[in-house]
Each structure stands twice: as C-alpha cells, then as structure tokens.
Amino acid sequence: MCVINSNAESLNKHSCYLPHFTIKKNIWNTELTLVNTANSVQNITIKLYSSEGKLHESSQITLGASSGLHRSINEVFQGIVIDSGWLQIIPEIEASVAGIVTFTYLPTEAKTSLPLVDDTSSELVFPLIENNDRFNSGLAVVNLSEYYQEIYIRASDLSSNTVGIQSRWLAPFEKVSVMTTELFSDNLPEHTITTITGKTDLAGFALTFSKEMDSIVSIPARAILHGTTNRNQFAQTGNYEGEYWPDSSWRTCRPENVGVNSEKLVIAYDYLANNQLNSKGVVIVKDGYIVGEAYFNNFSQNSLHRSFSVAKSITSAAMGIAIDKKFISSVHQKAHDFFPEWNDEVGRKKRMTIQHILTMTSGLQWNEEEYSTDTENDDVRKMVNSRNYLEYILSKDSIHEPGTVWNYSSGDSMLLSGIIQRATDIKLCEFAEKHLFKPVGMDLVLWDYDSAGNTVGGWGIHTTARNFARFGYLYLKRGKWGDNQIIPENWVEESTSPSLTNIYYYGYQWWLPNAWYDVGNFTIPESTFIAIGIYRQYIYVVPEHNLVVVRLGDDYGYDIPWHTLEFLQLIVDSIESP
C-alpha cells in the first residue's frame, strides 16, 4: 500500500516510488506492473524524473476497478530521451494501487522483481548487502524533498561495527545510484548492513549482481521511523554498577542511583520539548552513566548531526595532542614558522603565536559578527565561496597587535587546521581520527574539507549525540580514557581556563560561563566550560558535578525561548548529591 509523503510540495500526495530505472538498449530493460485495488475506476499519474531531479514527463493512465497493466518504461513514456531516472506513482484514491517492477539484464536474461517502494523515511536500512567473490551490490536512493539535503551512508558488519561511512549532498528530487565498492573500496566484509540517514524523506533499494550477471537479487530498503521520545522515556533505567570506561557503549542507570532527582530532571526535557524550539537530541551523563536521553523531530540515537562551531573545541584538542607528540614545540611557537609564504608588511604576523590563534586574538581582520544579517561582508561566507579556505585566511591583513584584541574568528580555527596539517604531514581530520576519535570509541565521524582538501577547523564535524558526549567525557576525565592519556592533563586545564588576563570568558576554543552578562543570575559552577555551535549545539562539561550534557538542535531564529545557562541550570538543580 502507498503512504502519504508530506515533506515536499510537489510530492504531497499518496505516492509510491520506483527509485531507479534503466532502459539501456540491448543491456537493461525495466517493466512496470500496476493494479488498481480500489472498487472504482481511477486515474493514476506516473511522473518521470531524471537522475538529476528534473521532471521530464508525466503520463496518466486509467484503470478500472481491480484491473491492471504491465508495460515497459519506454511504452509508458513513448519517445523517452533519458535512459535512467526514477518514477513517482500517484493514485487518485489514497492507498489504492499496488505494483511491482521487474529489471532484466538482457545479455543473460537475468531478472529480478520488487514491490514499488512506499516505505519512506529520513533513515533507511538495507538489511543485507553482499560483496564477495561471487556478488557485487549497488544502491539507489532518491531525495524526495524539494530541498537540498546531505545524506550519510554507513556500512557496518553483522555485529554493527562501522566499516565505512560517506556523505553526499543531494539536490531536490535527485537520485544517486552507486556500487557499494565505489563508496567503501573493496575492503568490505562479505555481508554488510547499510544505513542511509538524511534530514527528510528518502526512498531506495539495492540490487545484488552475480559477477557473471546471470543472477540478480533486489533488496528493498526499509524505513526506520523515529517519533519523539516522550516525557516518560526521558529518564533512563538500569543500575549503577560502579566506575567504568564506555569503550564500546554507554551504560544507563536511574537518575536517583547517581544523586539526581528524576522529577526535577524531566523539567529539562520539558524545556527542550517546547514546540518553539527545533530540538534534535539531548544526552545527560552523570558519573559516567546516561541518566537522561531524548530525541526529537525524526532524529535518533544513530542520526548524525552537524557540529557547527563545536568543532573548534575538537580542533583545540587536536592541537594539544600535536604539541604533546612533539610535532609542535608549544603554544608559544610562532605561526609564521608554518606559513613562510605569509605576506607580512608590518611585521605583526611574525609576532603571532599559536596561543594567539587559539584564543581568538590573532589580530587578523575578520568579520563574523554579522553572519546572518550582512551576507555580503561576512568573512565566513566569503571563505566558503573560495576554493581554498586556508589561502583565504592567510590573505587577511593584520589590523591589531596579536594578543591585544579578542575577535571571534572561524578563520583563526582554519589557521589551526593548517598548522596541524603542515606540522604532521596529514590532514587534521586524519590526525584526529588516529589520535582522538578512535581511542575514545567515536566510530561515526565525518569532517568537512574544502575543495583544496583542507579540513575545516572551525566547523563541519558530523556525528551522533552520544559521540559528542564521549568527547565531553574525555575532557571531564581531564584527557584520560582508560589507561591512556589521550590529551595532556595540563592542556585540558589550560584550554578550559580564561586564556588571558583581559579575556575571562574564553579559553583555547572553549567558552566559559562568564561569557554571559547575566551569569550572576545562575548558580552554574565556575569550573564549567562549554563547546558551542551556532543554532544551539552544546557540549556542557561541569566537573564539580561529574556531569556532561550534549544538546543538538536546528534553531535558526533568535527570538525563541532559549538561554544557554538556563537550560544547564535546570539539570544542575536536579542534582541532589555530588
């Protein structure tokens, strides 16, 4: 049966889909079988889209009650000029059409059939993909939204261990069809489970081919449907079993087991669930156990979310590791050592240290204050429009003596990425993967890079709420994970303390509570430090209460009921014993 798709204006009827067809002469043929399951005559509209998302043709057929048709695609659309694309089937009467599609590989006459796809969601799972000496598999996925969306394609083994992850942007109504070995190379296990996650509805299926192309099996994708965690599910269950390291997975326990009042804690849930907010996820870790967790608006525990500027704090951690491993001498090393090509007519750039960059006091000209209001003069947008982000920030003039003026700058964070890459001879994302993400079990992490291959130091990490909590927990434990000191303890202390005597609200790419003018209205411990991204992404670390809180969202407005410290205060107020 067909379902109602409500995400895109032009796909807002009770539709079902054929996410891929191909009709290459003498190679592939695709046939469509439809049955009208209604008790009356009805018109059925079939829309043909190109792989790029362009609506090419629309055909209408009339079927009597309980009657059907069987035709090839080029019979439905005579004179068709494209050999690959996808179809939308729209009956007049809701849930009143059934059908199958048959693919034939003409040289061997191998055939496979599958039902038309009516299982759509922002998260799809392909339950079994084969890649071995006998079989290869390919995926076809369609963006059913009128908006661009980024999709994450994750391959895992049968034990749910991630073996590969990729991301792709899809234009409105665009289809991507690709062999899994092209996505993840030939190092896949023989059997994999593939999950595709986006922001809005997707449809898809997989085809598995024998190497001789004499056998084809079709595998429909199944939708993973996510509602909103309800209020009663927010506070976690389980027993506190003592200290542990969440190497493979987090443990959960009742809030009361670690001195947290459940009735007070749920008030924080109510704050997030306000329909004026677009909350996505929250994870609350007390004494190493998850005591509160919730997901909203079609988001799940496995969904990846953009970090935005939370990535700055992770770049800072990578810098601390690079210094500890002697790739860089200290925070007092001159940035000019890594950028000898730097034009420095007034000499200030030669006096700039890594510490100046970490603390946003580089003195370089940068305008980010008007990101949402002055798109013409905003340096973030200008940098994004450039091919090479590092070259862009290196071209900026020095307008202040380093260390004298604080100016929030994603360009400074880009400089840190460039320094790590030039010091270590590998990209920041690769350095972090080896020395930070893998040691703490962050197995689902993507990091954006520019067209020149430079990792974006100021934003661009995509991972789960639980993974962001791992990073926060690493800092809560002063850089230690198990028996390993991942980040030097003194770096954790330095980077989360006021960076300079005149800058009491910012550390090394970390925010401190004094950044809020009304901090005196709250009883937030002074030891608190926060990684923050635009649109209200947060990793709160509160050492005094052995607490880590992650909040993710897509709150694009400013006039909404949110205060960064007020939300944290609700959680702190629920703690009744240390």
Summary of the structure (lengths in Angstrom):
residues: 578
radius of gyration: 26.7
end to end distance: 54.5
largest distance: 83.4
contacts: 1966
relative contact order: 0.10
helix: 24%
strand: 34%
